[in-house]
Amino acid sequence: MTALLAATGSGKTMWYLTRGSGVVTLLLLTASLCLGIAGTAGLRTRWLPRFSIADLHRNLTLLAVAFLGIHVATTVADSYTPIGWKDVVIPFLSPYRPFWLGLGAIAGDLLLALVITSLLRLRIGFRAWRFTHWLAYACWPIAFAHALGTGSDPRAGWLQALAAVSLGAVLAAVSVRLVTAEGERTRRVILGGAAAAVALLGWAWYRGGPGAPGWAARAGTPTSLLHSTTTATATVTHAANALPTTFVARLNGRLTQTSAANGLVDVRVDGALAGGLSGRLRLVLQGVPLDGGGVRMTGSGVSFAARGTSVYQGQIVALEGNQLAARLSDPSGRTVELSLDLHVSPTSNALTGTVRGSMV
């Protein structure tokens, strides 16, 4: 077997585009919402008059739609997860994390409704446009929950920081709006307390949900993907030490392929790391055999530990020929990204390669 896989299913570039475009879309929506609130509150400065705030709000919203299009297209194109075009329009039908992906579909539909009605504002009338524009207050929290519930980085420090900044900016904008709004003080206090309660409930949900281990199973990841991850558990010792920030090691091991249920095959790699880092690596791929040789991946699981460290478990996130990338986390939430370049002997199942890792 001269090549580990003949079909890629998804590339590393596609995976990064999906993650990056999703985060950028959320940040643009956050900025657009804050500017929209500032505009309704009549806020302005000497360097940013009120009409400029409105123009910037509109342009940021259109830019968010552009990045949303990239996010949707790369998500569907990346065949590692079973997400189709209907899943990005019709909520709660996807086999992959249906509820949390459904929230993304709802947020996308709401955003499109906001943009379309804004473009047709003169035709539909101010009252209808203003009523529809209130959907912006629902679009942002739904998109926020989708980002944490569906994304692959809910426990990553950089995403936690961006989420905290986004939430803080929206709460600050809402607070300013309530202070400057006309009406009874009691009503403003009640609305402010409700906003604070929602923020606290959201934090509690995050701590017990996406921020806690085992979220992938609870969120609705398909059993086939979870099963592959479970079968990749390696028999190594758990420890509390961290991996080096970056490392390069040699890999020596064996590759085996066995038939699985429903006509699928399992490709398994067991190997030892040496050189720059000592440890063990186990990798399991499940997929459909191809006529020309190789396998089209449908599920994966990776388990890795260096000497004296915890066990890191995760999945393959990009695959091209004999080169693959994996993302893994240990029980404490530390995350490592592995890049593997594998070579299989044409006359035996012996496998050699290079493993590069970096802590996220």
C-alpha positions as CSV (number, residue, x, y, z in Angstrom):
1,M,0.0,0.0,0.0
2,T,2.2,2.9,-1.3
3,A,-0.2,5.6,-0.3
4,L,-2.1,5.8,3.0
5,L,-5.2,7.2,1.3
6,A,-6.0,8.0,-2.3
7,A,-8.7,10.5,-1.7
8,T,-8.5,13.5,0.6
9,G,-12.1,14.2,1.5
10,S,-10.9,17.6,2.9
11,G,-7.8,19.6,2.9
12,K,-6.0,21.4,5.7
13,T,-6.6,24.7,3.9
14,M,-10.4,24.1,3.8
15,W,-10.5,23.4,7.5
16,Y,-8.6,26.6,8.4
17,L,-10.9,28.6,6.0
18,T,-14.0,27.2,7.7
19,R,-12.8,28.1,11.2
20,G,-11.3,31.4,10.3
21,S,-14.3,32.7,8.2
22,G,-16.7,31.7,11.0
23,V,-14.7,33.6,13.7
24,V,-14.4,36.7,11.4
25,T,-18.1,36.6,10.7
26,L,-18.9,36.6,14.4
27,L,-16.5,39.5,15.0
28,L,-18.1,41.5,12.1
29,L,-21.6,40.8,13.4
30,T,-20.5,42.0,16.9
31,A,-19.1,45.2,15.5
32,S,-22.1,45.8,13.3
33,L,-24.5,45.2,16.2
34,C,-22.6,47.6,18.5
35,L,-22.6,50.3,15.8
36,G,-26.3,49.7,15.1
37,I,-27.1,50.2,18.8
38,A,-24.9,53.3,18.9
39,G,-26.8,54.7,15.9
40,T,-30.2,54.2,17.6
41,A,-28.9,55.8,20.7
42,G,-27.9,58.9,18.7
43,L,-24.3,58.6,19.7
44,R,-21.7,60.4,17.7
45,T,-18.2,61.9,18.0
46,R,-16.2,64.6,16.3
47,W,-14.2,62.1,14.3
48,L,-17.2,59.8,13.6
49,P,-20.5,61.6,13.0
50,R,-23.8,59.8,13.1
51,F,-24.2,59.3,9.3
52,S,-20.7,57.7,9.3
53,I,-21.8,55.3,12.0
54,A,-24.7,54.3,9.8
55,D,-22.6,53.8,6.7
56,L,-20.0,51.8,8.7
57,H,-22.7,49.7,10.2
58,R,-24.1,48.9,6.8
59,N,-20.7,48.1,5.2
60,L,-19.7,45.8,8.1
61,T,-23.0,43.9,7.8
62,L,-22.4,43.4,4.1
63,L,-18.8,42.2,4.8
64,A,-20.2,39.8,7.4
65,V,-22.5,38.3,4.7
66,A,-19.4,37.9,2.4
67,F,-17.5,36.0,5.1
68,L,-20.6,34.0,6.0
69,G,-20.7,32.9,2.3
70,I,-17.1,31.7,2.6
71,H,-17.9,29.9,5.9
72,V,-20.9,28.1,4.4
73,A,-19.1,27.1,1.2
74,T,-16.0,25.7,2.9
75,T,-18.2,23.9,5.5
76,V,-20.1,22.1,2.7
77,A,-17.1,21.5,0.6
78,D,-15.2,19.8,3.5
79,S,-16.6,16.3,3.3
80,Y,-15.1,15.3,6.6
81,T,-18.4,16.2,8.3
82,P,-21.7,15.2,6.7
83,I,-23.1,18.7,6.1
84,G,-25.0,19.5,2.9
85,W,-26.5,22.6,1.4
86,K,-29.9,22.0,2.8
87,D,-28.4,22.0,6.3
88,V,-27.1,25.6,6.0
89,V,-30.6,26.8,5.1
90,I,-33.1,24.5,6.9
91,P,-32.2,24.2,10.6
92,F,-32.0,21.0,12.8
93,L,-31.9,18.5,9.9
94,S,-28.1,17.8,9.8
95,P,-26.8,14.5,11.2
96,Y,-23.8,16.5,12.6
97,R,-24.6,18.4,15.8
98,P,-28.1,19.1,14.5
99,F,-29.2,21.6,17.2
100,W,-26.0,23.7,17.2
101,L,-25.6,23.7,13.5
102,G,-29.3,24.5,13.2
103,L,-28.6,27.7,15.2
104,G,-26.1,28.7,12.6
105,A,-28.7,28.1,9.9
106,I,-31.2,30.3,11.7
107,A,-28.6,33.1,12.3
108,G,-27.6,33.0,8.6
109,D,-31.3,33.2,7.5
110,L,-31.9,36.1,9.9
111,L,-28.8,37.9,8.6
112,L,-29.9,37.5,5.0
113,A,-33.4,38.8,5.9
114,L,-31.8,41.9,7.4
115,V,-29.7,42.6,4.4
116,I,-32.5,42.0,1.9
117,T,-35.0,44.1,3.7
118,S,-32.4,46.9,4.0
119,L,-31.8,46.8,0.3
120,L,-35.6,47.0,-0.3
121,R,-36.2,49.6,2.5
122,L,-37.8,52.1,0.1
123,R,-40.1,49.5,-1.3
124,I,-41.3,47.8,1.8
125,G,-41.6,51.0,3.9
126,F,-39.9,52.2,7.1
127,R,-42.3,50.4,9.5
128,A,-41.8,47.0,8.0
129,W,-38.0,47.5,7.7
130,R,-37.8,48.6,11.3
131,F,-39.8,45.6,12.6
132,T,-37.5,43.3,10.6
133,H,-34.4,45.0,11.8
134,W,-35.2,44.0,15.4
135,L,-34.1,40.6,14.3
136,A,-30.5,41.8,14.6
137,Y,-31.0,41.4,18.4
138,A,-31.8,37.8,17.9
139,C,-29.3,37.1,15.2
140,W,-26.2,37.9,17.3
141,P,-26.8,35.7,20.4
142,I,-27.9,32.8,18.1
143,A,-24.7,33.1,16.1
144,F,-22.7,33.4,19.3
145,A,-24.2,30.1,20.6
146,H,-23.6,28.4,17.3
147,A,-19.9,29.4,17.3
148,L,-19.3,27.9,20.7
149,G,-21.6,24.9,20.3
150,T,-20.5,23.7,16.8
151,G,-16.9,24.9,16.4
152,S,-13.8,22.8,17.1
153,D,-12.1,25.4,19.3
154,P,-14.5,26.2,22.2
155,R,-11.9,25.4,24.8
156,A,-9.0,27.2,23.0
157,G,-7.7,30.3,24.8
158,W,-7.7,32.5,21.7
159,L,-11.4,31.8,21.0
160,Q,-12.3,32.2,24.7
161,A,-10.7,35.7,24.6
162,L,-12.5,36.7,21.4
163,A,-15.8,35.4,22.7
164,A,-15.3,37.4,26.0
165,V,-14.4,40.6,24.1
166,S,-17.4,40.2,21.8
167,L,-19.8,39.6,24.7
168,G,-18.4,42.4,26.6
169,A,-18.7,44.8,23.7
170,V,-22.4,43.9,23.1
171,L,-23.2,44.2,26.8
172,A,-21.5,47.6,27.0
173,A,-23.4,48.8,23.9
174,V,-26.7,47.6,25.4
175,S,-25.9,49.3,28.7
176,V,-25.3,52.6,27.0
177,R,-28.5,52.2,25.1
178,L,-30.5,51.6,28.2
179,V,-28.9,54.6,30.0
180,T,-29.6,57.0,27.2
181,A,-33.1,55.6,26.3
182,E,-36.2,57.5,27.2
183,G,-38.8,55.9,29.4
184,E,-39.4,54.8,33.0
185,R,-36.4,54.1,35.1
186,T,-38.0,50.8,36.4
187,R,-38.3,49.6,32.8
188,R,-34.7,50.3,32.0
189,V,-33.5,48.6,35.2
190,I,-35.6,45.5,34.4
191,L,-34.2,45.3,30.9
192,G,-30.6,45.8,32.2
193,G,-31.1,43.0,34.8
194,A,-32.5,40.7,32.1
195,A,-29.4,41.3,29.9
196,A,-27.1,40.6,32.9
197,A,-29.1,37.4,33.7
198,V,-28.8,36.2,30.1
199,A,-25.0,36.8,30.2
200,L,-24.6,34.8,33.5
201,L,-26.8,32.0,32.2
202,G,-24.7,31.9,29.0
203,W,-21.5,31.7,31.1
204,A,-22.9,28.8,33.2
205,W,-24.0,27.0,30.0
206,Y,-20.5,27.4,28.5
207,R,-18.8,26.1,31.7
208,G,-20.9,22.9,31.7
209,G,-21.2,22.5,27.9
210,P,-18.6,23.5,25.3
211,G,-16.0,24.4,27.9
212,A,-16.2,21.0,29.6
213,P,-14.7,17.7,28.3
214,G,-17.0,15.3,26.4
215,W,-18.9,18.1,24.6
216,A,-18.5,16.5,21.2
217,A,-20.7,13.6,22.2
218,R,-23.2,15.7,24.0
219,A,-23.4,18.1,21.1
220,G,-24.5,15.5,18.6
221,T,-21.4,14.4,16.8
222,P,-22.2,11.3,14.7
223,T,-21.6,8.0,16.4
224,S,-19.3,6.8,13.6
225,L,-16.9,9.7,14.3
226,L,-17.1,9.2,18.0
227,H,-16.6,5.5,17.7
228,S,-13.5,5.9,15.7
229,T,-12.1,8.3,18.2
230,T,-12.9,5.9,21.1
231,T,-11.2,2.9,19.4
232,A,-8.0,5.0,19.0
233,T,-7.4,5.1,22.8
234,A,-3.7,4.2,23.5
235,T,-2.5,2.4,26.5
236,V,-0.1,5.0,27.9
237,T,0.2,6.6,31.3
238,H,-1.7,9.8,32.2
239,A,0.4,12.5,33.6
240,A,0.1,16.3,34.2
241,N,3.3,17.4,32.3
242,A,2.8,19.6,29.2
243,L,4.3,19.0,25.8
244,P,7.0,21.3,24.4
245,T,5.6,24.3,22.5
246,T,6.9,22.8,19.2
247,F,8.6,19.5,18.5
248,V,9.7,17.3,15.6
249,A,10.1,13.5,16.0
250,R,10.6,10.4,13.9
251,L,7.8,7.8,13.7
252,N,8.3,4.1,13.2
253,G,5.4,1.6,13.3
254,R,3.0,-0.6,11.3
255,L,0.0,0.0,9.2
256,T,-2.9,-2.5,9.1
257,Q,-6.1,-2.5,7.2
258,T,-9.2,-4.6,8.1
259,S,-12.7,-4.9,6.8
260,A,-15.5,-3.2,8.9
261,A,-19.3,-3.3,8.8
262,N,-21.3,-1.9,5.9
263,G,-18.5,-2.4,3.4
264,L,-16.2,0.0,5.2
265,V,-12.5,-0.6,6.0
266,D,-10.4,0.4,9.1
267,V,-6.9,1.6,8.5
268,R,-4.8,1.6,11.7
269,V,-1.4,3.0,12.4
270,D,0.5,2.1,15.6
271,G,3.9,3.6,16.1
272,A,6.6,4.9,18.4
273,L,8.1,8.4,18.4
274,A,11.8,8.9,18.8
275,G,14.4,11.6,18.1
276,G,13.1,15.0,19.2
277,L,10.4,13.4,21.4
278,S,9.7,9.9,22.8
279,G,6.2,8.6,22.9
280,R,3.4,6.5,21.3
281,L,0.9,7.3,18.5
282,R,-2.2,5.5,17.4
283,L,-4.3,6.5,14.4
284,V,-7.5,4.9,13.1
285,L,-9.2,5.8,9.9
286,Q,-12.5,4.4,8.8
287,G,-13.7,4.9,5.2
288,V,-14.9,3.6,1.9
289,P,-12.5,1.5,-0.2
290,L,-11.7,3.0,-3.6
291,D,-11.4,1.0,-6.9
292,G,-8.0,2.4,-7.6
293,G,-6.7,1.7,-4.1
294,G,-6.8,3.7,-0.9
295,V,-9.7,4.8,1.2
296,R,-12.1,7.8,1.3
297,M,-12.2,8.8,4.9
298,T,-15.5,8.9,6.8
299,G,-14.3,8.9,10.3
300,S,-11.1,9.0,12.3
301,G,-9.5,8.9,15.8
302,V,-6.1,9.8,17.0
303,S,-4.4,9.1,20.4
304,F,-1.0,10.4,21.3
305,A,1.2,10.7,24.4
306,A,4.9,11.6,24.9
307,R,6.8,10.2,27.9
308,G,5.6,11.8,31.1
309,T,2.6,13.6,29.5
310,S,-1.2,13.2,29.5
311,V,-3.0,11.3,26.7
312,Y,-4.0,13.6,23.9
313,Q,-7.0,12.4,21.9
314,G,-8.7,13.9,18.8
315,Q,-9.4,13.5,15.1
316,I,-7.8,14.0,11.7
317,V,-8.7,17.4,10.4
318,A,-6.9,17.4,7.1
319,L,-5.7,14.7,4.8
320,E,-3.9,14.6,1.4
321,G,-2.2,11.5,0.3
322,N,0.3,10.4,2.9
323,Q,0.3,13.8,4.7
324,L,-2.3,14.5,7.3
325,A,-3.0,16.9,10.2
326,A,-4.7,16.1,13.5
327,R,-6.0,18.2,16.4
328,L,-5.9,16.6,19.9
329,S,-6.6,17.7,23.5
330,D,-5.8,16.2,26.9
331,P,-8.2,16.0,29.9
332,S,-7.0,19.4,31.1
333,G,-8.0,21.1,27.9
334,R,-4.5,21.6,26.4
335,T,-4.5,21.3,22.7
336,V,-1.8,20.2,20.2
337,E,-1.9,20.1,16.4
338,L,0.1,17.4,14.7
339,S,1.4,17.3,11.1
340,L,2.4,13.9,9.9
341,D,4.3,12.9,6.8
342,L,4.0,9.1,6.5
343,H,5.7,6.5,4.2
344,V,4.6,2.9,3.9
345,S,6.9,0.2,2.6
346,P,5.5,-1.3,-0.7
347,T,6.5,-4.8,0.3
348,S,5.4,-4.8,4.0
349,N,3.3,-3.0,6.5
350,A,6.2,-1.2,7.9
351,L,5.7,2.6,8.3
352,T,8.1,5.4,8.9
353,G,7.5,9.2,8.9
354,T,8.0,12.5,10.6
355,V,5.7,14.0,13.2
356,R,5.7,17.8,13.8
357,G,3.7,19.2,16.7
358,S,2.8,22.6,18.1
359,M,0.7,23.5,21.2
360,V,-2.3,25.7,20.5
